């Protein structure tokens, strides 16, 4: 079966050999995830690309920082992902939910894929103390795949 491109992180698949993104919705979700997880300067020939979420993980886990992250996500999406429109960026930290630990930050991004006129969302869960060795992404669009781990994502512990 054919696909749009390789799924990241790269993995194997019984039917294709290399796991592939099968729908435009998967491709857009992967692009948004990479935009958030990439730090400016990491992408060759595009030094401004990336939200740089890692730099915020060492900041105080407070709503003021959430506003900075929200602004970066929206500005980067407008510049690099013009085919999607960010609808809402929701943050859940210890100030919003006492069950969320002080060193944890949950970000849910709801967006519309303009050419498909489809709404989707991605949830990112981070530990804010120390480096993240396994950022986790919840995938709401793929049935049976409600929680996907991103091994490493280029970050070390």
C-alpha positions, 0 to 999 in steps of 0.5 A: 500500500502507498502512503504520503511519506514516512511516519516519524519516528521511523518504524517498520510495518508489515504491509509497507516495510517502512511505516507510512502516513496514510492520510493527509490528516496524519501528515498535517498532525506529524508536521504540527508535532515536528513544528512544536518539538523542533527548536529554532536552528535545528532544521537545516536551511530554515533557522527560524523553524520551530517553536522551541518547546524545550526552552520553556520546559525550564521556565516556571510552570505558570500561565504567563509562560503558557501565553508565550508558548501559545503565541509561538505555536500560532506564529510558527503555524501561520508561517510554516503550516499555512494549510492549518488554522490553530483554533485553540491551544489549551494548557493544563498544569498544576495551577489548572488541575491539582492532579497534574504534578508541578513538573508536568505540562499538558498542551492540547492544540485544536486546529482546522485543516483548511483544504479538508475543512476538518478539525483535529487535535493533538495532545502533548505531555511533557515533564518540565523538570530535567530533559524529556526522554520520552515526550508523549503524544496522544493521537485522537484521530486514529482509532485504537491509537489513543496514546503514542510515545515519541521515543527520544525526539532527539532529546537526551535524559 
